[in-house]
């Protein structure tokens, strides 16, 4: 059977305004910031095209930046989602090898209270540029290996960093240490294995 070919191909620019939908704000008469904003260029683009609503993953499932992008490019995030770390690593050109574990990290501002690290700002004021590169350089100099696992840090965009673990018997099945945007002022979470394998326990 001959392979089907389209008569004409098109190139497209996909503008993804991550999180722009937002939520209604009482101070804005229960409108969203997007509804109130002066946005002539966006209005023009919308008026010249076809608009509508879609559920990138499925109804009732709020997409994250990572899963949302995967779905928009036509992949099933339930089947192909590799985790945030590998996506961030690919975005900055870090090559991963079989057995590597890539973790997406934030540089954050914390304060020690009663033996716990309390998150003050999970983005450290959106630190960027040379400040991030200097911090990453220091981390790579101070933390080279833990229990036979090689540790590598790479600067990404703004406050974001990629951590790559290289060694034997590792697993990406570990929990997040980030208490989340709405939880600033809460302690950093303990990283735990997400299954009972020795690899997940060792990695955590």
C-alpha positions in Angstrom: 0.0 0.0 0.0 1.6 3.4 -1.0 2.4 5.8 1.8 0.0 8.7 1.9 1.5 12.1 1.4 -0.3 15.4 2.0 -0.7 17.6 -1.1 0.6 20.6 0.8 2.5 21.1 4.0 2.4 24.0 6.3 4.8 25.5 8.8 3.2 26.8 12.0 4.3 29.0 14.9 2.8 27.8 18.2 2.5 30.6 20.8 2.2 29.0 24.2 1.4 31.5 26.9 1.9 29.2 29.9 -0.5 30.0 32.7 -2.0 33.0 31.0 -5.6 31.8 31.6 -5.2 32.4 35.4 -8.2 32.6 37.7 -10.8 35.3 38.5 -9.6 37.9 41.0 -12.0 39.7 43.4 -10.1 43.0 43.0 -10.7 42.8 39.3 -14.5 42.4 39.7 -14.0 38.6 39.4 -12.3 38.9 36.0 -9.0 37.2 35.2 -6.0 39.4 34.6 -6.1 38.3 31.0 -9.7 39.6 30.6 -8.8 43.0 32.0 -5.4 43.4 30.2 -5.0 45.7 27.2 -3.9 43.1 24.6 -4.4 44.5 21.1 -2.0 42.1 19.4 -3.6 39.0 21.0 -7.0 40.3 20.1 -6.0 40.8 16.5 -4.5 37.3 16.2 -7.7 35.8 17.7 -10.0 37.9 15.4 -8.1 36.6 12.3 -8.2 33.0 13.3 -10.5 30.3 14.8 -10.8 30.3 18.6 -12.1 27.6 21.0 -11.5 25.7 24.1 -9.5 22.4 24.4 -8.4 20.0 27.1 -4.8 19.2 26.2 -4.8 16.0 28.3 -8.4 15.3 29.1 -11.4 17.0 30.8 -10.7 17.7 34.5 -7.0 17.2 34.3 -5.0 20.4 34.8 -1.9 20.2 32.5 1.5 21.3 33.8 4.0 23.0 31.6 5.6 19.7 30.7 2.6 17.5 30.2 0.8 20.3 28.4 3.6 20.8 25.8 3.8 17.0 25.2 0.1 16.9 24.5 0.2 19.9 22.2 2.8 18.3 20.1 0.6 15.3 19.6 2.1 12.8 22.2 0.1 11.0 24.9 1.6 12.3 28.2 0.3 9.2 29.9 2.5 7.1 27.6 5.4 9.3 26.8 6.0 11.6 29.8 9.6 11.2 30.8 9.5 13.5 33.8 10.4 17.2 34.2 14.1 16.5 34.5 14.8 14.9 31.1 12.7 17.6 29.4 14.7 20.4 31.0 18.0 18.6 30.2 17.0 18.3 26.6 16.1 22.0 26.5 19.6 23.1 27.5 21.4 20.4 25.4 22.5 18.1 28.2 23.0 14.6 26.8 21.7 11.8 29.0 22.8 8.2 28.9 21.0 4.9 29.9 20.9 4.8 33.7 21.2 8.5 34.2 18.6 10.3 36.3 17.8 13.9 35.5 16.1 16.1 38.0 14.8 19.6 37.4 15.7 21.9 40.4 15.0 25.4 41.6 17.5 27.7 43.3 15.4 28.8 46.2 15.7 31.1 49.3 15.4 29.1 52.5 15.8 29.8 56.2 16.7 27.3 58.9 14.2 27.1 61.7 14.3 24.4 64.4 16.5 22.2 62.3 14.3 22.5 59.2 14.8 24.4 55.9 11.8 26.7 55.4 11.1 27.9 51.9 11.0 31.7 51.8 11.1 32.1 48.0 11.1 29.0 45.8 12.6 31.0 42.9 15.2 33.1 44.9 13.9 36.3 43.4 14.1 34.7 39.9 17.9 34.8 40.1 19.5 34.4 36.7 22.6 34.8 34.6 26.0 35.0 36.1 24.7 34.5 39.7 23.2 31.1 38.7 26.4 30.1 36.9 28.5 30.9 39.9 26.2 28.9 42.2 26.3 26.0 39.9 30.1 26.1 39.6 30.3 26.1 43.4 27.9 23.2 43.7 29.9 21.1 41.2 33.1 21.9 43.0 31.7 21.0 46.5 29.5 18.1 45.6 31.2 15.7 43.1 30.0 12.3 44.3 27.7 10.8 47.0 27.8 7.1 47.8 29.4 6.3 44.4 26.9 8.4 42.4 28.4 11.1 40.3 26.7 14.5 40.8 26.5 17.1 37.9 24.6 20.4 38.0 23.8 22.4 34.9 22.4 26.0 34.8 19.1 26.3 32.9 16.8 29.3 32.5 16.6 31.9 35.3 16.4 30.1 38.7 16.2 26.6 37.1 18.9 24.0 37.4 19.3 20.5 36.0 20.8 17.9 38.4 22.1 14.7 36.7 22.9 11.6 38.8 25.2 9.1 37.2 25.8 5.7 38.7 24.6 2.1 39.1 21.2 1.1 40.5 19.4 4.4 40.2 15.7 5.1 39.6 13.7 8.2 38.6 10.9 7.0 40.9 11.4 9.5 43.7 9.2 12.2 45.2 9.5 16.0 44.9 11.1 18.1 47.7 9.3 21.3 46.6 6.4 22.2 48.8 4.8 24.2 45.9 4.0 27.7 45.0 1.2 28.2 47.5 3.2 26.6 50.3 6.0 29.2 50.7 6.8 29.3 54.4 6.6 25.5 54.7 9.6 23.2 55.1 11.4 21.5 52.2 9.9 18.0 51.8 11.9 14.9 52.3 12.6 13.1 49.1 11.1 9.6 49.3 11.0 6.5 47.0 7.8 6.1 45.0 8.1 2.3 44.9 9.7 -0.4 47.0 12.7 -1.1 44.7 16.2 -0.8 46.1 17.0 1.5 43.2 14.3 4.1 44.2 15.4 3.9 47.9 19.0 4.4 47.0 18.3 7.4 44.7 16.0 9.1 47.3 
